[in-house]
Amino acid sequence: MNDRIEKYSIKELLDKEKIFLNKTVLVEGWIRSFRNFIFISLNDGSTIKNLQIILSKNLKKNFLKKITIGTSIQVIGIITQSIGKKQNIELQSIKITIYGGVDSKNFQKSILQPKQHSLETLRKQAHLRFRTSIFSSIMRIRHHIAFFIHKYFHEHGFFYINTPIITTSNSEGSGEMFQVTTMDLKNIPYDIKGNIDYTKDFFKCQTYLSVSGQLEAETASLALGKVYTFGPAFRAENSNTSRHLSEFWMIEPEMAFYHLEENMNLAEDFLKSIIQYIIDFCIDDLSFLNEHIKKWNNNRKKESSLLEKLKFIFKYPFKRISYTEAINILQKEKKKNFFYPVLWGIDLQSEHEQYLVNEYFQSPVIIFDYPSCIKAFYMRINEDKKTVRAMDILFPEIGEIIGGSQREERYDMLLNRIKDTKIDESKLWWYLDTRRFGSVPHSGFGLGFDRLVQFITGMKNIRDVIPFPRTPNNAEF
C-alpha cells in the first residue's frame, strides 16, 4: 500500500491545500499534542504549522496508550476539509505506524513537555531544543538567510571561496586565539634555549584556529575580482556576554577596484536585501516569533514588534557620518549621562552606538573614517595620517553588525602599519607580496552571521540562534 502512495511534507500539504483535497497521502512527523484520543497535531519540521490528524475510532486502547507528545509516527490518510476554525484541512487517518515512542520515565525531565521553558533551560538540552517551536522557527530562518546570502552573491557576480580554518597569523592583529597542536602536552619538546620546539609539531610552527578568512580572500579578489567566504571563525576571549561566541560564522566579501563608498553601498543593499527576503519567504516563522518574542524576552512591554523592527531597516537610507562627526554629536548631548566618557580616539561603546541609532538619527548608521589607533593594520590610511578608511554599520539593539574598510593597497604604507602594530612581518610575507604584484584599490567587510540571525529573529542572546553554542566553559553536545 505504501509504495503506491506519495509522501508529502506538511508544508507542501498546507501550501497547496486545494490540490490535495480528497487525496490519499502519506505524512511522517512528531506528535506535538494529542487530544481526546482522537486529534493529533503533527509536525515534521518543514513549517511552524501543524497538521491535524483525525484518528480512526477502531484503534485499540493499548495502541492509543503508546501515542504521546514526541512520539514519531507515519500516517496514511485522506485530506479533507476541516470543520474546525484553526485549520482549513485535516488528515483522516487510514493507517498509523509508530516509529519511536517516548521514554515516559524521563519525559518529565525533558523540555518536550507541553509548557514554556526558559531559554536557559533550552540551552541545557540543546540536543532536544530543535523540537521546540521557537528553536525550529529560528533554525528555518537561519537556513533561509544562509541560502539567500549565497544567492545574492551569485547574482552579483561574486565567487565563493573557502579559506583556511587553521592559520599561522591573526588578521585582526589582537585578541586571543585557540592554538592547534598534535604535541603530547605531557611531554612537550623544548629547544636548547628552553622554548617550546614547534618544529616537532604537525605543521612545524605555531598554528591557530582562524579569526577571519579576510587576508586569504583578499588574495583571491586580486585575481577573480569579487569573492566571498562563508565559514566558521574562532576567538578565545573570555567574554560571557549575550553578543559573543567563541565559535561563530562569518561572511566576508572582498572586491577588487572597490573604494570605501562602493563598499558601503554594497553592505547597505546586502543587509536590506536579506531582510526583505526573510520577510517575503519566512512570514509564518516571523509571525510566530512576532507573537511570542516578548514572553521569551521577559515581557519587555515598551518594545516594538519584531516585524516593526525589521521594517524599520527600510524606512530611510542608512545615515552616514564620519567618526569625528559622531564624537561631536555625542559630546554635544548634555542631557544624556553616558557611563563611558566620549573622547576622540575611543572605541565607541554600545551606549554611544545605540544613542546614535535609536535616538539621534532613528535609523541604521554607517560610521566611517575611524582613528587608525583603534583599527586593524590592513585598513587604508587617509591623507590626514590619523584616520583610516574604515566603516561600521550599526543596527538598533544589536550594535555593530558589519565592520569593513578599504584595504591598504600601497606596499610601503602597509609595511609601516605592520611594523607600527608590532606584527611579525615574516608571517605576512605572502600578504605583502600581493602589493608587489599588480596591487589595486580594493575593499571588503565582515558580517557576523549569528549576530544577523539574532537581529532578524529578535532573540536577546546569541546563544539561542546557533545550534550548539561554544562559549567560555561550554563545549558540550
GUDRENKE-805417 format. One record per residue (C-alpha): residue number from 1; x, y, z; residue in three letters. Coordinates in nm, 2 decimals. Example, Ala and Ser with C-alpha at 12.3 -4.5 7.8 and 13.67 -1.06 7.14 Angstrom:
BEGIN
<1 <1.23 -0.45 0.78> "ALA">
<2 <1.37 -0.11 0.71> "SER">
This chain:
BEGIN
<1 <0.00 0.00 0.00> "MET">
<2 <0.28 0.24 0.10> "ASN">
<3 <0.46 0.20 -0.24> "ASP">
<4 <0.16 0.35 -0.43> "ARG">
<5 <0.10 0.65 -0.21> "ILE">
<6 <0.30 0.97 -0.24> "GLU">
<7 <0.47 1.11 0.07> "LYS">
<8 <0.45 1.49 0.13> "TYR">
<9 <0.58 1.73 0.38> "SER">
<10 <0.33 1.91 0.60> "ILE">
<11 <0.44 2.24 0.44> "LYS">
<12 <0.36 2.11 0.09> "GLU">
<13 <0.01 2.00 0.20> "LEU">
<14 <-0.07 2.33 0.38> "LEU">
<15 <0.07 2.55 0.10> "ASP">
<16 <-0.14 2.37 -0.17> "LYS">
<17 <-0.44 2.27 0.03> "GLU">
<18 <-0.69 2.27 -0.26> "LYS">
<19 <-0.48 2.04 -0.48> "ILE">
<20 <-0.47 1.77 -0.21> "PHE">
<21 <-0.84 1.77 -0.11> "LEU">
<22 <-0.98 1.42 -0.11> "ASN">
<23 <-0.65 1.26 -0.20> "LYS">
<24 <-0.47 0.98 -0.01> "THR">
<25 <-0.13 1.09 0.11> "VAL">
<26 <0.15 0.97 0.35> "LEU">
<27 <0.30 1.20 0.61> "VAL">
<28 <0.56 1.15 0.88> "GLU">
<29 <0.65 1.36 1.18> "GLY">
<30 <0.64 1.40 1.56> "TRP">
<31 <0.33 1.45 1.77> "ILE">
<32 <0.30 1.80 1.92> "ARG">
<33 <-0.03 1.73 2.10> "SER">
<34 <-0.28 1.45 2.14> "PHE">
<35 <-0.64 1.54 2.25> "ARG">
<36 <-0.94 1.32 2.35> "ASN">
<37 <-0.77 1.01 2.19> "PHE">
<38 <-0.88 1.14 1.85> "ILE">
<39 <-0.69 1.46 1.75> "PHE">
<40 <-0.32 1.46 1.68> "ILE">
<41 <-0.12 1.78 1.60> "SER">
<42 <0.17 1.65 1.38> "LEU">
<43 <0.48 1.85 1.29> "ASN">
<44 <0.76 1.74 1.06> "ASP">
<45 <0.99 2.04 1.09> "GLY">
<46 <0.91 2.18 0.74> "SER">
<47 <0.69 2.46 0.88> "THR">
<48 <0.59 2.61 1.21> "ILE">
<49 <0.23 2.50 1.14> "LYS">
<50 <0.10 2.15 1.24> "ASN">
<51 <-0.13 1.92 1.05> "LEU">
<52 <-0.43 1.79 1.24> "GLN">
<53 <-0.47 1.41 1.22> "ILE">
<54 <-0.81 1.26 1.29> "ILE">
<55 <-0.77 0.90 1.43> "LEU">
<56 <-0.99 0.61 1.34> "SER">
<57 <-1.23 0.51 1.62> "LYS">
<58 <-1.13 0.15 1.56> "ASN">
<59 <-0.78 0.18 1.72> "LEU">
<60 <-0.73 -0.04 2.03> "LYS">
<61 <-0.67 0.12 2.37> "LYS">
<62 <-0.32 -0.05 2.40> "ASN">
<63 <-0.22 0.12 2.08> "PHE">
<64 <-0.35 0.46 2.18> "LEU">
<65 <-0.15 0.45 2.51> "LYS">
<66 <0.17 0.44 2.30> "LYS">
<67 <0.08 0.77 2.14> "ILE">
<68 <0.22 1.06 2.34> "THR">
<69 <0.39 1.40 2.28> "ILE">
<70 <0.72 1.35 2.10> "GLY">
<71 <0.62 1.01 1.95> "THR">
<72 <0.73 0.98 1.59> "SER">
<73 <0.47 0.83 1.35> "ILE">
<74 <0.38 0.76 0.99> "GLN">
<75 <0.02 0.83 0.89> "VAL">
<76 <-0.16 0.73 0.57> "ILE">
<77 <-0.49 0.91 0.52> "GLY">
<78 <-0.73 1.12 0.32> "ILE">
<79 <-0.70 1.50 0.31> "ILE">
<80 <-1.04 1.65 0.39> "THR">
<81 <-1.19 2.00 0.46> "GLN">
<82 <-1.17 2.07 0.83> "SER">
<83 <-1.48 2.18 1.02> "ILE">
<84 <-1.26 2.33 1.29> "GLY">
<85 <-1.16 2.70 1.29> "LYS">
<86 <-0.79 2.66 1.34> "LYS">
<87 <-0.71 2.48 1.01> "GLN">
<88 <-0.85 2.45 0.66> "ASN">
<89 <-0.76 2.09 0.60> "ILE">
<90 <-0.70 1.78 0.81> "GLU">
<91 <-0.60 1.42 0.76> "LEU">
<92 <-0.85 1.14 0.82> "GLN">
<93 <-0.62 0.85 0.91> "SER">
<94 <-0.65 0.51 0.75> "ILE">
<95 <-0.33 0.36 0.88> "LYS">
<96 <-0.09 0.48 1.15> "ILE">
<97 <0.25 0.33 1.23> "THR">
<98 <0.46 0.42 1.54> "ILE">
<99 <0.83 0.46 1.47> "TYR">
<100 <0.96 0.56 1.81> "GLY">
<101 <0.79 0.63 2.14> "GLY">
<102 <0.89 0.85 2.43> "VAL">
<103 <1.06 0.72 2.75> "ASP">
<104 <0.79 0.81 3.00> "SER">
<105 <1.02 0.77 3.30> "LYS">
<106 <1.24 1.06 3.18> "ASN">
<107 <0.98 1.26 3.00> "PHE">
<108 <0.92 1.50 3.29> "GLN">
<109 <1.29 1.58 3.29> "LYS">
<110 <1.29 1.68 2.92> "SER">
<111 <1.19 2.01 2.75> "ILE">
<112 <0.94 1.82 2.53> "LEU">
<113 <0.66 1.87 2.79> "GLN">
<114 <0.37 2.09 2.66> "PRO">
<115 <0.47 2.41 2.85> "LYS">
<116 <0.70 2.70 2.80> "GLN">
<117 <1.05 2.66 2.93> "HIS">
<118 <1.31 2.93 2.98> "SER">
<119 <1.57 2.99 2.71> "LEU">
<120 <1.84 2.90 2.96> "GLU">
<121 <1.67 2.56 3.02> "THR">
<122 <1.65 2.50 2.65> "LEU">
<123 <2.03 2.56 2.62> "ARG">
<124 <2.09 2.29 2.87> "LYS">
<125 <1.91 2.04 2.65> "GLN">
<126 <2.05 2.18 2.32> "ALA">
<127 <2.02 1.83 2.16> "HIS">
<128 <1.64 1.84 2.21> "LEU">
<129 <1.56 2.21 2.16> "ARG">
<130 <1.53 2.17 1.78> "PHE">
<131 <1.20 2.01 1.86> "ARG">
<132 <1.05 2.32 2.02> "THR">
<133 <0.85 2.56 1.82> "SER">
<134 <1.07 2.86 1.89> "ILE">
<135 <1.40 2.70 1.81> "PHE">
<136 <1.28 2.52 1.49> "SER">
<137 <1.15 2.86 1.37> "SER">
<138 <1.49 3.02 1.44> "ILE">
<139 <1.67 2.74 1.25> "MET">
<140 <1.44 2.76 0.95> "ARG">
<141 <1.50 3.14 0.93> "ILE">
<142 <1.88 3.08 0.98> "ARG">
<143 <1.87 2.84 0.68> "HIS">
<144 <1.69 3.09 0.46> "HIS">
<145 <1.93 3.37 0.55> "ILE">
<146 <2.23 3.15 0.46> "ALA">
<147 <2.06 3.04 0.13> "PHE">
<148 <1.99 3.40 0.03> "PHE">
<149 <2.34 3.51 0.11> "ILE">
<150 <2.48 3.26 -0.15> "HIS">
<151 <2.20 3.36 -0.39> "LYS">
<152 <2.27 3.73 -0.35> "TYR">
<153 <2.64 3.70 -0.41> "PHE">
<154 <2.60 3.46 -0.71> "HIS">
<155 <2.36 3.70 -0.87> "GLU">
<156 <2.60 3.99 -0.82> "HIS">
<157 <2.90 3.82 -0.98> "GLY">
<158 <3.08 3.70 -0.67> "PHE">
<159 <3.28 3.37 -0.65> "PHE">
<160 <3.25 3.16 -0.33> "TYR">
<161 <3.59 3.05 -0.19> "ILE">
<162 <3.69 2.85 0.11> "ASN">
<163 <3.97 2.99 0.33> "THR">
<164 <4.18 2.80 0.59> "PRO">
<165 <4.04 2.73 0.93> "ILE">
<166 <4.40 2.66 1.05> "ILE">
<167 <4.63 2.96 1.03> "THR">
<168 <4.96 3.10 1.15> "THR">
<169 <4.85 3.46 1.17> "SER">
<170 <4.59 3.68 1.34> "ASN">
<171 <4.43 3.90 1.07> "SER">
<172 <4.29 4.13 1.34> "GLU">
<173 <4.63 4.18 1.50> "GLY">
<174 <4.49 4.14 1.85> "SER">
<175 <4.27 3.91 2.06> "GLY">
<176 <4.32 3.56 2.19> "GLU">
<177 <4.33 3.27 1.95> "MET">
<178 <4.28 2.89 2.00> "PHE">
<179 <4.60 2.71 1.94> "GLN">
<180 <4.61 2.39 1.73> "VAL">
<181 <4.87 2.12 1.81> "THR">
<182 <4.93 1.75 1.80> "THR">
<183 <5.21 1.76 2.05> "MET">
<184 <5.18 1.54 2.36> "ASP">
<185 <5.11 1.80 2.63> "LEU">
<186 <5.25 1.57 2.90> "LYS">
<187 <5.58 1.56 2.71> "ASN">
<188 <5.64 1.89 2.54> "ILE">
<189 <5.96 1.92 2.34> "PRO">
<190 <6.19 2.22 2.41> "TYR">
<191 <6.48 2.37 2.21> "ASP">
<192 <6.83 2.45 2.36> "ILE">
<193 <6.70 2.79 2.47> "LYS">
<194 <6.43 2.64 2.67> "GLY">
<195 <6.15 2.75 2.43> "ASN">
<196 <5.88 2.51 2.30> "ILE">
<197 <6.02 2.35 1.99> "ASP">
<198 <5.73 2.39 1.74> "TYR">
<199 <5.94 2.22 1.47> "THR">
<200 <5.83 1.90 1.64> "LYS">
<201 <5.46 1.99 1.59> "ASP">
<202 <5.25 1.88 1.30> "PHE">
<203 <5.29 2.19 1.09> "PHE">
<204 <5.64 2.26 1.23> "LYS">
<205 <5.53 2.60 1.35> "CYS">
<206 <5.27 2.76 1.58> "GLN">
<207 <4.92 2.73 1.44> "THR">
<208 <4.58 2.86 1.55> "TYR">
<209 <4.21 2.84 1.46> "LEU">
<210 <4.14 3.14 1.23> "SER">
<211 <3.96 3.45 1.35> "VAL">
<212 <3.89 3.56 0.99> "SER">
<213 <3.94 3.45 0.63> "GLY">
<214 <3.98 3.81 0.51> "GLN">
<215 <4.35 3.81 0.42> "LEU">
<216 <4.33 3.50 0.21> "GLU">
<217 <4.01 3.63 0.05> "ALA">
<218 <4.19 3.95 -0.05> "GLU">
<219 <4.45 3.74 -0.24> "THR">
<220 <4.16 3.57 -0.44> "ALA">
<221 <3.99 3.90 -0.51> "SER">
<222 <4.30 4.03 -0.67> "LEU">
<223 <4.26 3.77 -0.94> "ALA">
<224 <3.89 3.70 -0.95> "LEU">
<225 <3.75 4.05 -0.89> "GLY">
<226 <3.48 3.98 -0.64> "LYS">
<227 <3.48 3.69 -0.39> "VAL">
<228 <3.32 3.60 -0.06> "TYR">
<229 <3.38 3.35 0.22> "THR">
<230 <3.12 3.20 0.45> "PHE">
<231 <3.26 2.99 0.72> "GLY">
<232 <3.34 2.94 1.09> "PRO">
<233 <3.57 3.17 1.29> "ALA">
<234 <3.71 3.14 1.64> "PHE">
<235 <3.80 3.37 1.92> "ARG">
<236 <3.93 3.27 2.26> "ALA">
<237 <3.84 3.58 2.46> "GLU">
<238 <3.68 3.50 2.79> "ASN">
<239 <3.37 3.70 2.71> "SER">
<240 <3.04 3.58 2.86> "ASN">
<241 <2.80 3.84 2.70> "THR">
<242 <2.48 3.79 2.51> "SER">
<243 <2.65 3.91 2.19> "ARG">
<244 <2.97 3.69 2.18> "HIS">
<245 <3.05 3.33 2.09> "LEU">
<246 <3.38 3.15 2.09> "SER">
<247 <3.29 2.98 1.76> "GLU">
<248 <3.08 3.17 1.52> "PHE">
<249 <3.01 3.21 1.14> "TRP">
<250 <3.13 3.50 0.92> "MET">
<251 <3.05 3.63 0.58> "ILE">
<252 <3.34 3.82 0.42> "GLU">
<253 <3.32 3.96 0.07> "PRO">
<254 <3.63 4.12 -0.09> "GLU">
<255 <3.61 4.33 -0.40> "MET">
<256 <3.89 4.45 -0.63> "ALA">
<257 <3.86 4.81 -0.76> "PHE">
<258 <3.61 4.90 -0.48> "TYR">
<259 <3.66 5.22 -0.29> "HIS">
<260 <3.50 5.28 0.06> "LEU">
<261 <3.18 5.44 -0.08> "GLU">
<262 <3.12 5.14 -0.31> "GLU">
<263 <3.18 4.91 -0.01> "ASN">
<264 <2.92 5.10 0.20> "MET">
<265 <2.67 5.09 -0.09> "ASN">
<266 <2.71 4.71 -0.12> "LEU">
<267 <2.69 4.65 0.25> "ALA">
<268 <2.37 4.85 0.29> "GLU">
<269 <2.20 4.69 -0.01> "ASP">
<270 <2.31 4.34 0.11> "PHE">
<271 <2.15 4.38 0.45> "LEU">
<272 <1.83 4.53 0.32> "LYS">
<273 <1.80 4.25 0.06> "SER">
<274 <1.85 3.98 0.32> "ILE">
<275 <1.58 4.12 0.55> "ILE">
<276 <1.34 4.18 0.27> "GLN">
<277 <1.38 3.82 0.15> "TYR">
<278 <1.32 3.68 0.50> "ILE">
<279 <1.00 3.89 0.54> "ILE">
<280 <0.88 3.76 0.20> "ASP">
<281 <0.97 3.39 0.25> "PHE">
<282 <0.96 3.33 0.62> "CYS">
<283 <0.65 3.51 0.72> "ILE">
<284 <0.50 3.22 0.91> "ASP">
<285 <0.80 3.18 1.13> "ASP">
<286 <0.84 3.55 1.17> "LEU">
<287 <0.48 3.59 1.27> "SER">
<288 <0.52 3.31 1.53> "PHE">
<289 <0.82 3.49 1.68> "LEU">
<290 <0.65 3.82 1.65> "ASN">
<291 <0.37 3.69 1.86> "GLU">
<292 <0.57 3.51 2.13> "HIS">
<293 <0.90 3.70 2.14> "ILE">
<294 <0.81 3.93 2.43> "LYS">
<295 <0.73 3.63 2.65> "LYS">
<296 <1.06 3.47 2.57> "TRP">
<297 <1.24 3.80 2.63> "ASN">
<298 <1.09 3.86 2.97> "ASN">
<299 <0.79 4.07 2.87> "ASN">
<300 <0.95 4.40 2.77> "ARG">
<301 <0.63 4.58 2.70> "LYS">
<302 <0.78 4.90 2.56> "LYS">
<303 <0.95 4.72 2.27> "GLU">
<304 <0.81 4.75 1.92> "SER">
<305 <0.71 4.43 1.75> "SER">
<306 <0.97 4.22 1.56> "LEU">
<307 <0.81 4.29 1.22> "LEU">
<308 <0.82 4.67 1.30> "GLU">
<309 <1.19 4.64 1.39> "LYS">
<310 <1.27 4.47 1.06> "LEU">
<311 <1.07 4.72 0.85> "LYS">
<312 <1.25 5.00 1.04> "PHE">
<313 <1.56 4.90 0.84> "ILE">
<314 <1.38 5.00 0.51> "PHE">
<315 <1.23 5.33 0.64> "LYS">
<316 <1.52 5.55 0.54> "TYR">
<317 <1.87 5.52 0.37> "PRO">
<318 <2.13 5.44 0.63> "PHE">
<319 <2.27 5.76 0.78> "LYS">
<320 <2.64 5.80 0.70> "ARG">
<321 <2.87 6.01 0.93> "ILE">
<322 <3.24 6.02 1.00> "SER">
<323 <3.37 5.91 1.33> "TYR">
<324 <3.47 6.27 1.41> "THR">
<325 <3.11 6.38 1.34> "GLU">
<326 <2.98 6.10 1.57> "ALA">
<327 <3.21 6.21 1.85> "ILE">
<328 <3.09 6.58 1.81> "ASN">
<329 <2.73 6.47 1.83> "ILE">
<330 <2.79 6.27 2.14> "LEU">
<331 <2.99 6.54 2.31> "GLN">
<332 <2.71 6.80 2.25> "LYS">
<333 <2.45 6.58 2.40> "GLU">
<334 <2.44 6.72 2.76> "LYS">
<335 <2.11 6.56 2.87> "LYS">
<336 <2.24 6.21 2.81> "LYS">
<337 <2.46 6.09 3.10> "ASN">
<338 <2.68 5.84 2.93> "PHE">
<339 <2.86 5.59 3.15> "PHE">
<340 <3.17 5.59 2.93> "TYR">
<341 <3.34 5.92 2.85> "PRO">
<342 <3.33 6.05 2.50> "VAL">
<343 <3.67 6.15 2.37> "LEU">
<344 <3.82 6.15 2.02> "TRP">
<345 <4.02 5.83 1.98> "GLY">
<346 <3.80 5.60 2.19> "ILE">
<347 <3.63 5.29 2.06> "ASP">
<348 <3.26 5.37 2.07> "LEU">
<349 <3.07 5.18 2.34> "GLN">
<350 <2.73 5.02 2.29> "SER">
<351 <2.55 5.31 2.47> "GLU">
<352 <2.71 5.55 2.23> "HIS">
<353 <2.61 5.35 1.93> "GLU">
<354 <2.25 5.29 2.04> "GLN">
<355 <2.20 5.66 2.11> "TYR">
<356 <2.30 5.75 1.76> "LEU">
<357 <2.08 5.48 1.60> "VAL">
<358 <1.77 5.48 1.82> "ASN">
<359 <1.75 5.85 1.94> "GLU">
<360 <1.96 6.09 1.73> "TYR">
<361 <1.91 5.96 1.38> "PHE">
<362 <1.64 5.69 1.43> "GLN">
<363 <1.78 5.48 1.15> "SER">
<364 <2.07 5.24 1.10> "PRO">
<365 <2.40 5.44 1.09> "VAL">
<366 <2.73 5.39 0.90> "ILE">
<367 <3.03 5.54 1.07> "ILE">
<368 <3.34 5.58 0.87> "PHE">
<369 <3.70 5.72 0.89> "ASP">
<370 <3.79 5.58 1.23> "TYR">
<371 <4.12 5.67 1.42> "PRO">
<372 <4.39 5.44 1.30> "SER">
<373 <4.49 5.36 1.66> "CYS">
<374 <4.17 5.16 1.72> "ILE">
<375 <4.16 4.98 1.38> "LYS">
<376 <4.34 4.69 1.22> "ALA">
<377 <4.67 4.73 1.03> "PHE">
<378 <4.53 4.64 0.68> "TYR">
<379 <4.30 4.95 0.66> "MET">
<380 <4.39 5.23 0.42> "ARG">
<381 <4.54 5.54 0.58> "ILE">
<382 <4.37 5.86 0.50> "ASN">
<383 <4.56 6.18 0.39> "GLU">
<384 <4.53 6.32 0.75> "ASP">
<385 <4.75 6.03 0.87> "LYS">
<386 <4.53 5.99 1.17> "LYS">
<387 <4.23 5.80 1.04> "THR">
<388 <4.17 5.50 0.82> "VAL">
<389 <3.91 5.42 0.55> "ARG">
<390 <3.71 5.20 0.79> "ALA">
<391 <3.33 5.17 0.82> "MET">
<392 <3.10 5.01 1.07> "ASP">
<393 <2.72 4.96 1.02> "ILE">
<394 <2.52 5.00 1.35> "LEU">
<395 <2.18 4.85 1.39> "PHE">
<396 <1.92 4.90 1.67> "PRO">
<397 <1.98 4.68 1.98> "GLU">
<398 <2.25 4.47 1.81> "ILE">
<399 <2.50 4.75 1.76> "GLY">
<400 <2.78 4.68 1.51> "GLU">
<401 <2.66 4.43 1.26> "ILE">
<402 <2.91 4.49 0.98> "ILE">
<403 <3.27 4.61 1.00> "GLY">
<404 <3.47 4.68 0.69> "GLY">
<405 <3.72 4.90 0.52> "SER">
<406 <3.90 5.00 0.21> "GLN">
<407 <4.22 4.79 0.23> "ARG">
<408 <4.57 4.94 0.22> "GLU">
<409 <4.69 4.87 -0.13> "GLU">
<410 <5.02 5.06 -0.10> "ARG">
<411 <5.32 4.83 -0.01> "TYR">
<412 <5.52 5.09 0.19> "ASP">
<413 <5.22 5.21 0.38> "MET">
<414 <5.11 4.86 0.47> "LEU">
<415 <5.46 4.75 0.57> "LEU">
<416 <5.48 5.06 0.80> "ASN">
<417 <5.15 4.97 0.96> "ARG">
<418 <5.26 4.62 1.02> "ILE">
<419 <5.57 4.74 1.19> "LYS">
<420 <5.39 5.01 1.39> "ASP">
<421 <5.14 4.75 1.53> "THR">
<422 <5.44 4.51 1.61> "LYS">
<423 <5.31 4.23 1.40> "ILE">
<424 <5.57 3.97 1.28> "ASP">
<425 <5.60 4.07 0.91> "GLU">
<426 <5.77 3.74 0.83> "SER">
<427 <5.44 3.56 0.88> "LYS">
<428 <5.27 3.80 0.64> "LEU">
<429 <5.53 3.79 0.36> "TRP">
<430 <5.27 3.64 0.12> "TRP">
<431 <5.02 3.91 0.21> "TYR">
<432 <5.28 4.18 0.13> "LEU">
<433 <5.36 4.01 -0.19> "ASP">
<434 <5.01 4.09 -0.32> "THR">
<435 <5.10 4.45 -0.30> "ARG">
<436 <5.42 4.39 -0.50> "ARG">
<437 <5.25 4.23 -0.80> "PHE">
<438 <4.97 4.44 -0.95> "GLY">
<439 <4.81 4.59 -0.64> "SER">
<440 <4.48 4.77 -0.69> "VAL">
<441 <4.24 4.96 -0.47> "PRO">
<442 <4.01 4.71 -0.30> "HIS">
<443 <3.76 4.68 -0.02> "SER">
<444 <3.56 4.43 0.19> "GLY">
<445 <3.37 4.38 0.50> "PHE">
<446 <3.27 4.12 0.76> "GLY">
<447 <2.92 4.03 0.86> "LEU">
<448 <2.87 3.82 1.18> "GLY">
<449 <2.61 3.57 1.06> "PHE">
<450 <2.49 3.47 1.40> "ASP">
<451 <2.45 3.83 1.50> "ARG">
<452 <2.24 3.89 1.19> "LEU">
<453 <2.02 3.59 1.28> "VAL">
<454 <1.99 3.73 1.63> "GLN">
<455 <1.86 4.07 1.50> "PHE">
<456 <1.62 3.91 1.24> "ILE">
<457 <1.47 3.67 1.50> "THR">
<458 <1.46 3.92 1.78> "GLY">
<459 <1.64 3.70 2.02> "MET">
<460 <1.83 3.87 2.31> "LYS">
<461 <2.10 3.61 2.34> "ASN">
<462 <2.32 3.50 2.06> "ILE">
<463 <2.34 3.15 2.21> "ARG">
<464 <1.98 3.10 2.12> "ASP">
<465 <2.03 3.14 1.74> "VAL">
<466 <2.31 2.88 1.68> "ILE">
<467 <2.26 2.51 1.71> "PRO">
<468 <2.53 2.43 1.96> "PHE">
<469 <2.69 2.74 2.11> "PRO">
<470 <3.05 2.74 2.21> "ARG">
<471 <3.13 2.99 2.48> "THR">
<472 <3.37 3.00 2.78> "PRO">
<473 <3.33 2.69 2.99> "ASN">
<474 <3.07 2.54 2.75> "ASN">
<475 <3.17 2.29 2.47> "ALA">
<476 <2.90 2.03 2.55> "GLU">
<477 <2.70 1.85 2.28> "PHE">
